[in-house]
Amino acid sequence: MSEMLVLIDHSDDGPRKVSLQMLTKARELAEITGDTVAAVWFGPGAADAAPTLGAYGAGKLYHWDSADAYGYVTLPQVEALEYLIDTSEADTLLFASSNHVKDVASRLAIRMEAGVITDVSGIELAEDGRWVATKEVFGGDMITKSTFAEGKLSFLGVSSNAFPAVESNGASPELVAIDIDLTEEAKAAQVVSVEKVAGADRPDIGEAAVVVAGGRGLGSEDGFQLMEQLADMIGAGVGASRAATDAGWYPHRYQIGQTGRTISPTLYLGSGISGAIKHRAGMQTSQNIVAINKDAEAPIFQIADFGVVGDLYKIVPKLVEELEARK
Ligand SMILES: Cc1cc2nc3c(=O)[nH]c(=O)nc-3n(C[C@H](O)[C@H](O)[C@H](O)COP(=O)(O)OP(=O)(O)OC[C@H]3O[C@@H](n4cnc5c(N)ncnc54)[C@H](O)[C@@H]3O)c2cc1C
């Protein structure tokens, strides 16, 4: 019996949705293999989050709340995970496929000669006991299945919203504190300050239930003020097409698509976005797609549940007005 580690991605408000999705998947897999599921938490707040993590499947919670965990860039987390894997029965690590954690996982994989597969949207157990990971590639045009070389540690980077987050009746996990001394190498790059970026008060587009997205059809960066106004009325996150981010109208971190973020909200509301395949790769699994576009032939309408053909500058202000009236 082995241990399956789930690296918890969290904010000051607690675990992010992707972490609960990973725990749910890990719990499901552990029921087949008989493994135990252990969550790993870096930074303060582990004890408060423990009941939630237990409810989603963690039987154990390794936590490291020393200032070192976040006081330096990337390497402390690599060293802590290396220590954990060396000293536990762990042979599998699930992590959120964000840029930061991919950096941690790839460095760890090189140190430990592990296999690493990122942007995973499915995990199955093969007959020989190895994990088989599903990935969408070429903008969702193809699906690949890959596995790990025999006997290798298996690191799986999970895409946001790849799995549902389903609570079980699991008890609060056993808390196990990690205590490691960092090497000098790990202290090479120090974090001197952390600032919230503009827009950080809105829901993250990878987590938000509703995402309002704007594209080249907005015409200028001013159009995003309208998107933000609409988003703030309905508690949505704001995303953009690459045409809009490349034009400098909205920051690249909000880009949705093959080379941006993958989102899967309950409602995606796109304005002035044509629905190019590279954009669709990042949003086509949204549960409800609403599109506003003045071109009735725009490809976004092929996947829209509800489409409005018309000028977004006539339609969106009316929508905002209507929402305002209903407040
Ligand atoms: C390697 C590679 C990777 C890429 N990765 C991504 C990615 O991750 N994400 C991404 O989005 N793109 C990506 N792209 C770019 C992608 O191919 C498209 O060029 C891009 O998505 C187009 O953005 P858009 O829909 O905003 O603009 P356009 O395709 O120019 O569409 C603008 C739309 O707005 C409509 N419109 C104009 N004015 C109005 C109005 N007043 N009211 C209503 N509708 C209006 C038009 O009818 C049109 O359909 C990538 C491209 C490459 C080559």
The ligand as an SDF file (V2000), in Angstrom:
LIG
                    3D

 53 58  0  0  0  0  0  0  0  0999 V2000
   -0.1890   29.1010  -31.6380 C   0  0  0  0  0  0  0  0  0  0  0  0
   -1.4140   29.9230  -31.3730 C   0  0  0  0  0  0  0  0  0  0  0  0
   -1.9780   29.8990  -30.1250 C   0  0  0  0  0  0  0  0  0  0  0  0
   -3.1180   30.6550  -29.8420 C   0  0  0  0  0  0  0  0  0  0  0  0
   -3.6530   30.6310  -28.5930 N   0  0  0  0  0  0  0  0  0  0  0  0
   -4.7780   31.3200  -28.3510 C   0  0  0  0  0  0  0  0  0  0  0  0
   -5.3840   31.3000  -27.0640 C   0  0  0  0  0  0  0  0  0  0  0  0
   -4.9000   30.6870  -26.1140 O   0  0  0  0  0  0  0  0  0  0  0  0
   -6.5270   32.0030  -26.8750 N   0  0  0  0  0  0  0  0  0  0  0  0
   -7.1140   32.7270  -27.8790 C   0  0  0  0  0  0  0  0  0  0  0  0
   -8.1540   33.3460  -27.6280 O   0  0  0  0  0  0  0  0  0  0  0  0
   -6.5460   32.7720  -29.0840 N   0  0  0  0  0  0  0  0  0  0  0  0
   -5.3920   32.1090  -29.3480 C   0  0  0  0  0  0  0  0  0  0  0  0
   -4.8140   32.2060  -30.5800 N   0  0  0  0  0  0  0  0  0  0  0  0
   -5.3810   33.1760  -31.5450 C   0  0  0  0  0  0  0  0  0  0  0  0
   -6.6230   32.6680  -32.2340 C   0  0  0  0  0  0  0  0  0  0  0  0
   -6.2690   31.8690  -33.3430 O   0  0  0  0  0  0  0  0  0  0  0  0
   -7.4950   33.8610  -32.7010 C   0  0  0  0  0  0  0  0  0  0  0  0
   -6.7280   34.7010  -33.5360 O   0  0  0  0  0  0  0  0  0  0  0  0
   -8.0560   34.6640  -31.5420 C   0  0  0  0  0  0  0  0  0  0  0  0
   -8.6910   33.8170  -30.6220 O   0  0  0  0  0  0  0  0  0  0  0  0
   -9.0550   35.6770  -32.0770 C   0  0  0  0  0  0  0  0  0  0  0  0
   -9.5040   36.4800  -31.0240 O   0  0  0  0  0  0  0  0  0  0  0  0
  -10.8930   37.2100  -31.1240 P   0  0  0  0  0  0  0  0  0  0  0  0
  -11.9810   36.2270  -31.2810 O   0  0  0  0  0  0  0  0  0  0  0  0
  -10.9640   38.1780  -30.0030 O   0  0  0  0  0  0  0  0  0  0  0  0
  -10.7140   38.0950  -32.4370 O   0  0  0  0  0  0  0  0  0  0  0  0
  -11.3240   37.9370  -33.8850 P   0  0  0  0  0  0  0  0  0  0  0  0
  -11.1490   36.5670  -34.4030 O   0  0  0  0  0  0  0  0  0  0  0  0
  -10.8110   39.0660  -34.6770 O   0  0  0  0  0  0  0  0  0  0  0  0
  -12.8910   38.1000  -33.6320 O   0  0  0  0  0  0  0  0  0  0  0  0
  -13.4900   39.2850  -33.2310 C   0  0  0  0  0  0  0  0  0  0  0  0
  -14.9920   39.0570  -33.3150 C   0  0  0  0  0  0  0  0  0  0  0  0
  -15.6550   40.1950  -32.7860 O   0  0  0  0  0  0  0  0  0  0  0  0
  -16.8210   40.3980  -33.5540 C   0  0  0  0  0  0  0  0  0  0  0  0
  -17.1740   41.8110  -33.3950 N   0  0  0  0  0  0  0  0  0  0  0  0
  -16.5000   42.9090  -33.8440 C   0  0  0  0  0  0  0  0  0  0  0  0
  -17.1070   44.0340  -33.4220 N   0  0  0  0  0  0  0  0  0  0  0  0
  -18.1900   43.6490  -32.7010 C   0  0  0  0  0  0  0  0  0  0  0  0
  -19.2100   44.3370  -32.0060 C   0  0  0  0  0  0  0  0  0  0  0  0
  -19.2230   45.6910  -31.9370 N   0  0  0  0  0  0  0  0  0  0  0  0
  -20.1710   43.6200  -31.3990 N   0  0  0  0  0  0  0  0  0  0  0  0
  -20.1750   42.2670  -31.4460 C   0  0  0  0  0  0  0  0  0  0  0  0
  -19.2170   41.5470  -32.0830 N   0  0  0  0  0  0  0  0  0  0  0  0
  -18.2420   42.2340  -32.6920 C   0  0  0  0  0  0  0  0  0  0  0  0
  -16.4350   40.0150  -34.9620 C   0  0  0  0  0  0  0  0  0  0  0  0
  -17.5760   39.6720  -35.7190 O   0  0  0  0  0  0  0  0  0  0  0  0
  -15.5030   38.8400  -34.7200 C   0  0  0  0  0  0  0  0  0  0  0  0
  -16.1910   37.6120  -34.7890 O   0  0  0  0  0  0  0  0  0  0  0  0
   -3.6950   31.4660  -30.8690 C   0  0  0  0  0  0  0  0  0  0  0  0
   -3.1130   31.4750  -32.1430 C   0  0  0  0  0  0  0  0  0  0  0  0
   -1.9830   30.7340  -32.3890 C   0  0  0  0  0  0  0  0  0  0  0  0
   -1.3930   30.7620  -33.7760 C   0  0  0  0  0  0  0  0  0  0  0  0
  1  2  1  0
  2  3  1  0
  2 52  2  0
  3  4  2  0
  4  5  1  0
  4 50  1  0
  5  6  2  0
  6  7  1  0
  6 13  1  0
  7  8  2  0
  7  9  1  0
  9 10  1  0
 10 11  2  0
 10 12  1  0
 12 13  2  0
 13 14  1  0
 14 15  1  0
 14 50  1  0
 15 16  1  0
 16 17  1  0
 16 18  1  0
 18 19  1  0
 18 20  1  0
 20 21  1  0
 20 22  1  0
 22 23  1  0
 23 24  1  0
 24 25  2  0
 24 26  1  0
 24 27  1  0
 27 28  1  0
 28 29  2  0
 28 30  1  0
 28 31  1  0
 31 32  1  0
 32 33  1  0
 33 34  1  0
 33 48  1  0
 34 35  1  0
 35 36  1  0
 35 46  1  0
 36 37  1  0
 36 45  1  0
 37 38  2  0
 38 39  1  0
 39 40  1  0
 39 45  2  0
 40 41  1  0
 40 42  2  0
 42 43  1  0
 43 44  2  0
 44 45  1  0
 46 47  1  0
 46 48  1  0
 48 49  1  0
 50 51  2  0
 51 52  1  0
 52 53  1  0
M  END
$$$$
